[in-house]
Every structure is written in C-alpha cells, then in structure tokens.
Amino acid sequence: MKKWMIIPAVLLVLSGFLFSSCPSQPDTSLPPRINADITFNLAGEYEFEFDNIKIEDGKTYEVLIIVKEVDYELGGCHFQGQLFYDQGGVRYLLAGSQNALPTVIADFGKRYRITLTAGDYGTGKDDESDPAKQAKGGYKMPPSGKASTPDGAERQYLRLTIRTPNWYVMGLPWDQQEVDPSNEKDDWDVDYYAGEAEGAGIVGEISVRIKPNFTFIPGERVLVTNPEDTMTGNIEDDEFQKLKDAPENSVLRVYCTAKIGSGSAGGTQAEPGWAIAEFGVTKEYKVRGQNISTPVLIPRTWEGKPVPTTPNPAFTFYADILISDILADAEETLVFLNVYNGAKVTDLVICTPSLVELPPEITAMLEWYNKLNGKYSAEELLELLKKIDDYMKANQKP
C-alpha cells in the first residue's frame, strides 16, 4: 500500500475512535404524546359542549373530570373552568373561573371536580364581569341580567383551561403575562410560554351536572396526632380508620380560622379562593414543584354573601372535603394535614349524607349543632339525635 493511502486510513480510524469516545449529549426530547381524547390548544383551552341540563341563574353545578392518562407536559399544572353560552355570534359568560379540586394535575390518572355557580363572576381583582376583563376575554355579560342560558342559544359549554404550574397563561410570552409577585416565572423542562404544551391532552371524560344537594349529618370527630398550634400533623391509626370506614359521599368538615389579606405577604395570610391547608402524604410527592394533595380553600362566598377581600385576621368558616378525595392522596396508613398561610384548623368532623330532604326545622337544628364546632356535650347530642329520630319516624313512608 502506498504511504499516501495509509495516512488517511489511520486518520479515519482515529477520528472514529475519538467521536465514539465522546460522551453522548443528553436526550432533551419530551416523552411521546398519549392518544388523547381531549387536547388543549395553544392557550391551554378546551371547550366542552353539553345539553343534558340548561344553566339557570343562581344554581350550582359540578364539573367532573375523570382522567385515566395524562400527557407529560400537563403534570403539575392546574385545571380551571368557566361556563358560557353563544347567541347571535356573541359569547356570554354564565359563571366565572373556578379552580378544580384537587388543584394540581397529577402525572397519573385521577378525578377532579369544579364547582361553578351561575352568576358568580368573582370579586375584587378576580371579578370577571369587569368591562376590561370582558374586552380582554372576548365575551359579554348576559343581556337579560340573569346568568341563564336562554332559549335559542346556539350552544352552551364549559371552557376548561390549563394554567402553568406557577399559575400563568399557556402559550403567552413571559413579557406579556400579568405577573403575580408571589409566583415566580415557570422554569421547568417544558417551556409553557413558548407553546411547548400545545396539543397536550388527557384520556378521560368530562360531565356537567347539578351539584347534589346533600344534607350532611355531623358525626365523629377526627383527631390529629400531636398537632402543632395550626393543627398540622398526621391523621393515623384509629383516626385514619374512621375516614376509611365513612359511608360513600361522606365529607370531612374542616373548621378553620383564616387570616385574610394580600397574598403578597410571604405566606402569612391569604385571599378568598386561596388554599390554607391540604391533605396529602408526609413525603410531599411533587410534580414540577407542586404538591399532589387535596386542598382546603377559603370560600369566595360564605352564608350567601361574597367574602370581603379587606383584611380580616380571624375569618371563620368550614369546608366540606370529600373523604374519598382525601384517601386518594393519603398513604396506606395515614394522611398528613398541612396548614399554612397564617391559618388554623380548629376541628375535624366526619359528616355523612342524608338522602332525605329535611324541613327547615331540622336544618336549623343541624346548623345549631354545627355551631358547636364539634365541642358538644353528651346531653346536647342526645337531644339533637332524638329530635331527628322523632321526625324520621313520623315521616316514614309505609
């Protein structure tokens, strides 16, 4: 072989060795998309039309989202819902945005629930009836003044929206976002602002129904093991078994005292609609910085009136949390209650649903019982149960 042919051959071998010896670059591609039933556009929106019921002003509706599979990009994000109808080519708002419960989309199959009341558009800076928000959102308020779907409406629908893990708008560049001082810019393996989540979706189903109007009968108290002052701690052993033994559709009534104020105060207070506690696992399983848990929220309306956004150091209320949701986020033998944002949980009571529509007299008794905040005497409890028992016997159908 000629020398001039040997040199290139040697170089070729060496170059192959050098390139094969270099460490390979990490694979930055995202997992492949699932074969989704429901996909979200650039803005993270999906519109679900329904005609099984007609939305009526003042009534409360429940959106059920059953997720069996979810695309990788959506883990750690959040579902929000609104109700609309279209007529004459114009979009009208029936119910303002509400967050799903649980608030964080898990990276596995799960059930979510959004409660929407026709005519509830939010309060303060979240008031979606504000003319500026109408113009920006491309909708109007119902011309009748009532949040009801009229006869002749072209369609009635739920707009299901995905927010980023840090609660920003999908597909909108960062310099165009309305920045919340308490929420940092998302910095994850998905660039939500550049539209990398466009087309992501879920395998599952959506339904809208009138929210079941159960009357809940208060029962056993549930205790936290060695609680902190806020009642942060574990529900375990016999107390956890109480939750597991509760009948279907039972709720855990969580009595709270919240400190209402600006959310920018470093986690020492919260605004209506914000979480002040959550049920989950002690190891705090997270997806993109978000706890997979069942939250307890400050209500936006309480006793038929909007909750004021003005500072209130001791706003008292209770929240009914489905026990099935709590157990879905629990460990095998316990569930962890975490309380934050300057709030305190004062009591926990299991309440079971009654399928009997009780008259105002019995409802008033139950309200009286609730105000006892679980701290009742045996005599008071026996008195209440006897009155309910007498009523049930007197009205028992043959």
C-alpha positions, 0 to 999 in steps of 0.5 A, spaced: 500 500 500 502 506 498 504 511 504 499 516 501 493 511 502 495 509 509 495 516 512 488 517 511 486 510 513 489 511 520 486 518 520 479 515 519 480 510 524 482 515 529 477 520 528 472 514 529 475 512 535 475 519 538 467 521 536 465 514 539 469 516 545 465 522 546 460 522 551 453 522 548 449 529 549 443 528 553 436 526 550 432 533 551 426 530 547 419 530 551 416 523 552 411 521 546 404 524 546 398 519 549 392 518 544 388 523 547 381 524 547 381 531 549 387 536 547 388 543 549 390 548 544 395 553 544 392 557 550 391 551 554 383 551 552 378 546 551 371 547 550 366 542 552 359 542 549 353 539 553 345 539 553 343 534 558 341 540 563 340 548 561 344 553 566 339 557 570 341 563 574 343 562 581 344 554 581 350 550 582 353 545 578 359 540 578 364 539 573 367 532 573 373 530 570 375 523 570 382 522 567 385 515 566 392 518 562 395 524 562 400 527 557 407 529 560 407 536 559 400 537 563 403 534 570 403 539 575 399 544 572 392 546 574 385 545 571 380 551 571 373 552 568 368 557 566 361 556 563 358 560 557 353 560 552 353 563 544 347 567 541 347 571 535 355 570 534 356 573 541 359 569 547 356 570 554 359 568 560 354 564 565 359 563 571 366 565 572 373 561 573 373 556 578 379 552 580 378 544 580 379 540 586 384 537 587 388 543 584 394 540 581 394 535 575 397 529 577 402 525 572 397 519 573 390 518 572 385 521 577 378 525 578 377 532 579 371 536 580 369 544 579 364 547 582 361 553 578 355 557 580 351 561 575 352 568 576 358 568 580 363 572 576 368 573 582 370 579 586 375 584 587 381 583 582 378 576 580 371 579 578 370 577 571 364 581 569 369 587 569 368 591 562 376 590 561 376 583 563 370 582 558 374 586 552 380 582 554 376 575 554 372 576 548 365 575 551 359 579 554 355 579 560 348 576 559 343 581 556 337 579 560 341 580 567 340 573 569 346 568 568 341 563 564 342 560 558 336 562 554 332 559 549 335 559 542 342 559 544 346 556 539 350 552 544 352 552 551 359 549 554 364 549 559 371 552 557 376 548 561 383 551 561 390 549 563 394 554 567 402 553 568 404 550 574 406 557 577 399 559 575 400 563 568 397 563 561 399 557 556 402 559 550 403 567 552 410 570 552 413 571 559 413 579 557 406 579 556 403 575 562 400 579 568 405 577 573 403 575 580 409 577 585 408 571 589 409 566 583 415 566 580 416 565 572 415 557 570 422 554 569 421 547 568 423 542 562 417 544 558 417 551 556 409 553 557 410 560 554 413 558 548 407 553 546 411 547 548 404 544 551 400 545 545 396 539 543 397 536 550 391 532 552 388 527 557 384 520 556 378 521 560 371 524 560 368 530 562 360 531 565 356 537 567 351 536 572 347 539 578 351 539 584 347 534 589 344 537 594 346 533 600 344 534 607 350 532 611 349 529 618 355 531 623 358 525 626 365 523 629 370 527 630 377 526 627 383 527 631 390 529 629 396 526 632 400 531 636 398 537 632 402 543 632 398 550 634 395 550 626 393 543 627 398 540 622 400 533 623 398 526 621 391 523 621 393 515 623 391 509 626 384 509 629 383 516 626 385 514 619 380 508 620 374 512 621 375 516 614 376 509 611 370 506 614 365 513 612 359 511 608 360 513 600 359 521 599 361 522 606 365 529 607 370 531 612 368 538 615 374 542 616 373 548 621 378 553 620 380 560 622 383 564 616 387 570 616 385 574 610 389 579 606 394 580 600 397 574 598 403 578 597 405 577 604 410 571 604 405 566 606 402 569 612 395 570 610 391 569 604 385 571 599 378 568 598 379 562 593 386 561 596 388 554 599 390 554 607 391 547 608 391 540 604 391 533 605 396 529 602 402 524 604 408 526 609 413 525 603 410 531 599 410 527 592 411 533 587 410 534 580 414 540 577 414 543 584 407 542 586 404 538 591 399 532 589 394 533 595 387 535 596 386 542 598 382 546 603 380 553 600 377 559 603 370 560 600 369 566 595 362 566 598 360 564 605 352 564 608 350 567 601 354 573 601 361 574 597 367 574 602 370 581 603 377 581 600 379 587 606 383 584 611 380 580 616 385 576 621 380 571 624 375 569 618 371 563 620 368 558 616 368 550 614 369 546 608 366 540 606 372 535 603 370 529 600 373 523 604 374 519 598 378 525 595 382 525 601 384 517 601 386 518 594 392 522 596 393 519 603 398 513 604 396 506 606 396 508 613 395 515 614 394 522 611 398 528 613 394 535 614 398 541 612 396 548 614 399 554 612 398 561 610 397 564 617 391 559 618 388 554 623 384 548 623 380 548 629 376 541 628 375 535 624 368 532 623 366 526 619 359 528 616 355 523 612 349 524 607 342 524 608 338 522 602 332 525 605 330 532 604 329 535 611 324 541 613 327 547 615 326 545 622 331 540 622 336 544 618 336 549 623 337 544 628 343 541 624 346 548 623 345 549 631 349 543 632 354 545 627 355 551 631 358 547 636 364 546 632 364 539 634 365 541 642 358 538 644 356 535 650 353 528 651 346 531 653 346 536 647 347 530 642 342 526 645 337 531 644 339 533 637 339 525 635 332 524 638 329 530 635 331 527 628 329 520 630 322 523 632 321 526 625 324 520 621 319 516 624 313 520 623 315 521 616 316 514 614 313 512 608 309 505 609 
